Amino acid sequence: MLTQIYVKDFILLDHVNLTLEDHMSAFTGETGAGKSLLMDAIGILKGDRISASMVKDGKDKAIIEGAFLVPSHHAVRSLLDEAGYTLEDDLLIVTREFSKEGKSVARINQRTTTIAFLKEVMAALVDLHSQHDTQYLLNPKYHLSLLDRFLQQDALREDVRDTYRVFKKCDDELSQLLHADYSEDDLEFLTFQLNEIDEAMLKENELDELEEELRHMMGYEKVSAGLHAAIQLLDEEEGGLPIIYEAAHQLSGLHYDETLDTYAQKLNDAYYVMQDLTEEIKEYAQSLEFDEEHFHELQDRISYIHKIFRKYGGSYDAVCEKRDELDRTIDGILHRQDAITKLEKSRQKAYAAYEAQAKQLHTLRVAKAKELEELVVTQLRDLELPNARFHVSIETFTGNATGMDKVEFLISMNAGERLKSLSATASGGELSRFMLGMKTVFTRLQGIETVIFDEIDTGVSGNVAFAIGKKMQELAKDVQVFCVTHLAPVAACADHHYVVEKLQENDHVKTQIHVLDEQERIIQLASISSASQSVSAHAMAKELLEKARRD
């Protein structure tokens, strides 16, 4: 959940630092006060596009920062762990800064991140209802994915995808073979390519090993020169060995005391040790040989392997894959009918495996569709649509990677009305309620922590508005809910009520947001329900609050 948000110099918001609570929070204010600005700011934290015009006039940059409490069991934690983010006290800090010059930066826990990663993380935490969401729901091509989200059978869907890929590969190869028209020249060229790969007799990791050996041989001259220089320093007339020997001789001839005798003995011992080591170095130097013929063979072999790689894929694995492809193609040409028969059997077997998985998925989809229909209808009845019917239409076809089902959501809002597609049926207010009902069903499945509704109650009033408020209140038992509303019945259902006000200060306008206490809520509810602060208006507002808490 979003526990705190800080906004500075964003459009009309000079400085906002709000501590936010769980359950349901309502944001109200006069038209034009900027009720949706805070929701826009949250959208930017989700990764929405920004522009220089969003920076408040007269300021250089805007800052938006949100603190999110992410439970240890939440699925997004694994994504954050993989990216190296550690959450202290389960707290995730998301920051976006952007300037008048168009420069921007996004951070997670004070570390710069990409917008793509930010979107991936925030999509798992915050659901912001927008026009895009409505269009998504109206488009039938997304209905299958929504049903599958409700299905929660990811492993089976993956099996369907995998078996379809196997079938599609067999089908494509068979189609290619059936429509292939190879000449003698084609066969000759393919055979030449196959022979060229075979004659190369490539081995796995061979290129790396040869290049390492070549690098070793190329260091011969430097190593040899270094060895001979070391031997000269040790063994020449003014080198290390004669000097150590002379020093030992000088000390041993003094016979002054035991200490000097010990030094003389140690120098003498060192001389013989160094003499032996020098002989070993000489033997090692004499053992080194540079095989010029082998050096050139290495160069030629490496060059040849690179040539084969360039022609047939760029790597050992790619060359092996190309070799197998050539072998199959040549075999298919030489034994075309046998190859066709073999591929037909493979294709039939692959399709049978795919069909079995797809039918299993179809059966589960049909069963879950009935369950989804019942849940959605229950939600719609709670939202003052007692005659609404919802149907998940599932038609089968030959199939693709998603299975053999075409899915479309159909709905009827009124008694006696036939089921139609969503885009052809629902009015604005009805569609908003349908969206709210769907979100109530799906939010719990997605693991979303915060759901935001920006004026979802447009076009409704009275009992319908109160029903919408109560549905949000119900949803807020499981997740944090924010709603921007202009309706008192909706605002009354909130656990926390914030007012958004536009203030004129000298030569500029600013918007401020603050939470209301109980008496301030009554005043605000009276204002937005009846534009009055009379005793009766206050009494009605108080009664509305009590009803929202009681029902």
N, C-alpha and C positions, 0 to 999 in steps of 0.2 A: 504494500500500500504506500501511497504518497504521504509522507509525514510532514514534509516542509517544502515550501517553494519560495525562492528568492528571485525577484524580477527587478531589473534596474534599467531605466531609460528605454523601455520597449513601447513604442507608439505613444499612447497616452499615460502609461504607467511610469511615473517617476521612480518610485521606490516602494516595492511591496515585499514584505517578509512575513509569510503566513505559516502558522503551525496548523496542520490539518489533522482531522480525526478520522476514525473508521466509521463504518455504517454509512448513512446518507447525509450529504451536505447539499443544500440548495443555495443558488446564487441569484439574487433578484436585484432590480434597479430600474430606473426610468429608461425609456427608449432613448438610445443614443449615449447612455452612460458608459457603455463599453463592457456589458455583462460577459461577452464572449472572449474578451482579451485574455483572461487567465486561462481559458480553455485553449486559445490559440498558442499561448506560451507553453502549455503542456504538450500540444501538438508538435511544437518545435523541439521539445525534449525527446519526442518520439522519432524525430528525424525529418519532420516536414521541412520543405524548402524555405529558405529565408531570403530576404532582399534588403538592400541598403535603406529602402524607404521605411523599414520597420524600426530603425533607430530614431529615437525621439528627436524632434527638431532642436537644433542647437547643441546636440551631444555628439561625441565622437564614436561611441560604441554602445551596444546593449549587452546585457548579461542575463541569462536565465539559468537557474540552477535548481535542481530538485533532489530531495533525499527520499529514497525508497527503501522500505523495510522488506527484505526478501527472505522468506522462511528457508531454513536449511534444507527442507524436503522439496523445494520448488525445482521443477525440471530445468529452469534457466541457470541454476547454479552450476551444472555440469558444463554448460557452454562457457560460463565465466571462468570456471576452473581451467578449462582447456586453453583459454586465452591468457592465463596467468594472473587473473584478478582475485585478490583475497578480500573478503568482506568482513570487516571488523564489526562485531555486534550485529551482523546480518544487514548492514547498511550499505546501500549502493547510491553513490553520488554521481549525478549526471549533470554536466555543465555544457552550455553552448554560449560562445561569445562571437559577436559579429560587428563589423565596423561600417562606417559610411562609405569607405573605400571598397567594400565588397569582400573584405577578408573575413574568414570565419575559422573557428576551431571548435572541435567537439572533444569532450573529455569524459572518461569514466573513472571515478575515484582518482581524480587529478592526473590521470594518464591520458595523453592524446590518443584518440581512436578514430576509426573511419565511420562515415555516416552509414555505410552498409551494415557494419557490425552493430552500431547503435540501434538501427532499425530492428535488427534481428532480436536483440535483447529486449527492447522496449515493447515489441509486438507481443511478447510473452507475458508482459506485466500490465500493460495499459490498453484498454479498448476505447477508442474515441469515436463515438457515433458521428458520422458525417454524411454528406451527400454521396460520397464515394461508396460508403457502406450500403446505402439504399440501392445504388445502381448495381452493386455486386449482387445483392439479393434478387433484383429484378431479372438479371441475366441468367437464362436457363443453363448456360454452359458451366456455371459454378455450382449448380444444385447437386450434382453427383458428389463433388468434394465435400459439401456440407453434410450430405447424408453419410458419407464415409467417416466424417469427423464424429458423427453421432454413433456410428457403427463401432469404432475403436477396435478395428481388426487389422492393424498395420502389418503384422506378420503374414496374414493370408493375402493381403493386397500385394505385398512384395513377392510372394510366391506366384501370384497371377502375372505380375510384370515379368518375372524371371522366365516362367514357362512360355509366355508369349514371345519373348526375345528369341528363345530357342526355336520356336515354331517359325517366327518371321525369318530367321536366318536360313532355315531349311527351305522355306517357301521362296525366298529371294534367289537362292542358289539354283533351285529347280527351275524357276522362271528364266533365269539367265541361261541355263543349259538348254532349255527348250527353244529359246529364241536365238541362241548363239549360232553364228554362221562363220565357221573358221575355214580358211583356205590352207593349202599346203605350206604357203609361205608363213602364215600365222603359226602353224604347228612347228615349223622349223625354227622360228624365232623364239618361241616359248621353250623349246627343247634346248636351244643355245643358252638361254638364261638359266635354266635349271642346271645344265652341265657346268656353267661358269660358277655357280654357287657351290655345287658339289666338289668341283676341282679345287676350289679355294680351301677346302677341308678346315673350315673355321672351328675354333674351340672357344668355349665360354671363357671369358676373362683373358684370352690370349693377347689381345691388343694391349691391355694394361700391363701385363707381365713383360711383353716385349719392349714397350716404351720405358719401363723401369730399368730393364737390362741395358737399353741403349743409353739412358741417362747415366748409368753406372760406368759404362765404357767410355763415355765422353769425358768423364772425370779422370781418366787414366793419366793424361799428360800432367795435370796439376798435382795429382797424388805422387807420381814418380819424381817430379821436380822437388816436391816437399821432402820426400824421403832422402834423396841425395843431399839436399841442403842440411838436413838433420844429421846425417852421417858425417858430413864434413865438419860440422860444428863440434861433433863429439870426438872425431878421430884425427883431425889434421894436427899439424905440429903445434899450433897455438890453440888447439881445441880443448874441450872439456876434460877428456881423459888425461892427457899429459899434464894439465894444470893440477888436477886432483892428485895425480901420482907425485908430482914435484912437491906439492904441499905436504903430503904424508911423509915424504922423504925428509923434508926440512924439520918437521916436528919430531920425528923418530930419532933424529941425530942429536937432539938437545939433551935428553936424559936428565931433565930438571926435576920433575916430580911425577907422581902417578897421574895427575890430571892431564898433563901434557902427553904422557904416554897413552892415556885413554883416547885423547883426541886423535893422536897419530894412528892408533889402531882402527878407530872408526873411519878415518879418511882412507886408510888402506883397504878396509872392507868395502867401502863405497866404490873405490876404484875398480875392484874386481867385479862387483855387482854391475857397475856401469859398463865394464868391458864385455861382460856376458850379454847384457842388454843390447849393446852396440852390435855384437855379432849376430844376434837374433834379428835386429832391424836390417842388417846387411843381407841376411838370408831371405827375409821377407821381400826385400827390394829386388833381389835376384830372381825370386819366384814369380814376380809379376810379369805377365806377358800381355801384349796387345795384339790380338788376332785381327788384323786389318780385314781379312777376307770375311770373318764372321761379322765384323762391324758393318760391312756393306750388305751382307745378307740380311741383317736385322733391319737396316734402312729400307731395303727393297721389300721385305715382308710387310713392314708397317705401312709403307706406301700402298702396297697391293690391297691390304685389308681395308684401308681408308677408301680406296677406289670401290671395292665391293660394297662397303657401307653406304657410300654416296649413291650408288646405283639402285640399291635394294632396301632402302628404308632408314639408314642412319645409325643402326645399332645391331648388335648380335641377335637380340630377340626379334627385331623387325626383319632381319635377313632370314631367320628361321621361319618366321610366319610367311614371308614371301615365297620361300622354297616350298612350303606345304601347299600354298595356294597354287603355285605353278604345277606342282605334282598332281593336284586334284583336277586342274583344268586340262592338263595333258591326258590324264587318265580318262577324263570325261569325253575328250575328243576321240581317243583311241577306242574307248569302250563306251560310247555314248549311250546306247540303249541300256547297258548294264548299270551305268551311272544314274540314268533316269529312274530306273526301277528301284535302285538303292535309295535315292533321294526321296522318291515317293513314299517308300516305307518309313523312312526317317521322319518325313513331314507328317505322315499319318499318325505315327507314334507321338510326335511332339504335340500335334493338335489335340490328341486324346488326353495327354497330360494337362495341357492348357485348359481344355474344355472341362475337365473334372474340377480343377481349381476354380475356374470361372463360375461353374454352376453352384459350387459350394458358397462362393461369395454372393451369388445372386440370391440364393435361398436366405442367407443371413440379411441381405439388404431388404428383401421383401418383408421379413419378420420385423426388422428394426424400423422399417418405414411405417408399419402399423403403429408401433409404439410412439414414434415421433409424431404421427398424426394426432394421436390421443393427447400427448403432452401439449402440442401447440394449440389444439382446440380448447383444452382446459385453460391455457393462458389467455386466449382470446375471449373466452366467456368471462374470465375475471376482469377483462378490460372493456366490459360493456358491449361485447359483440356476441350476443346469445345465439344468434342464428348462423354464425360463421361455420363453414366447413373447410377443412384443409385436407388435401390429398397429395400423396407423393406418387406421381405417375412413373412406372418403370416399364419400359419397353425393351425387349431383347433384340440383339442384332448379331452379326457374325463375330464381332468382338475386336478389341484392340488391347493395348497394354493395361487399361483400367478395368477390363472385364467385358461382359456382353450386355451391359445395361445402359440405356439412355434414360436419364432422370430429369423430371421437371416438376416443380412445385405448382399445384393448381389450388385455387381458392374461390370460395363463394362467401360473400359477406352478408347476404340477405336471404331470407326464406324464399324458396322457390327459384332462386337464381342458379343457373348451371355453373359448374366448375369452369374457371377460365385461368389463363396464365396470370401471374401477379401484375405484370405491366398493363394488362388490359382490364383489370378489375378494380384495384384498390384506389380510393381517393387519398389525398394527402394525409388526413387525419387517421384513416383506416390503416394506411401503410405504416405510419408511425407506430400505431399500436401493434401491428403485426411484427414490425422490427423489434419492438420491446419484448413481445412474447418470445420471439426466436432467440434474442439475446439472453433472456432468462433461462431458456433451455440449454443454450450452448456455452454460456460463460463458465458454468461449473465444470464442464468437460475440458475447457481449454486451460484451466489453471490461472485465468486472468485474476489479478489482484485489485485492479481499479477499472471501473467502467464509467465513462463520461457521456452524458446526454446533453447535447446543446440544442435547447428549444425543440425537443421531440414532441412537445404537447401543442405545437402550432395547429390551429384549426379546430381545437376542441374546447369544451367548457363544461361547467356543472359536474354532473355525476361521472362523466367520462374522464374529466381532468382529475377528479378524486381517485378514480380507479387506476389511472396511470401513476399517480403519486403512491398509492398503496402497493402497486406492483414493483415500483422502484424500492419502496421500503422493504418489501419481501426479499428482493434481490440483495439488498444491503445487509441482510443477515449473514450472507456468505462472502460478499466482496464489498470493497469500498465503492460508493456510488457518488458521483458529482452530477448535479443537473443545473443547467441554466434555464430558468423559467420565468414567465410573466404571469403565471396563474397562482392565486393564493391556495387553492386546494392541493396543488402539487407541492408548493413550498411548505405547507403545514405538515406534510408527511415526513419532512426531513428531521434528522436528529440534530443537525447544526444548520444555522441559517446565516448566510453572509449577505451583506448589502454592498452593491457597487454604486459609487457616486461620482459624478463629474463635478469638479470644482474649478472656478475661475479665479486665478491668482494673478493679479496685476495684468501682464500682457500675455499670459499663457494659460492653457487649460490642462488639467491633470485629472486622472482617475484614481480613486483610492478604494480599498476594499477592507471591510472589517466585520468581525463576527458580532452577532446580536445577542444580547441577553434576553431573558423571557419577556420583559416589558417592552423592549425594543422590537421583538418579534411581533407582538400584538399590534404595535403601532404600524409596522411595515406591512403586515397582512391586511390591516384595515385600509391602508393606503392603496395597495394594489388591487384589492377586491372592490372597494367602493369609492376610492379617491376621497375618503372622508375620515376625519378624526373625531367623529361624534361618539357619544356614549354607546349608542346602539351599534355603531361600526366596530368599536372595540369589543363589545359583547359578542358580536358575531365572529370576530377574529379569534377571540378566546374559545368560543364554542367549537370553531373549526379545528383549532389545535387539539382540544380535548377529544374530538371525534377521531382525528388522525391517530392519536395515541391509544384510543380505546378499541376501535374497530379492527 
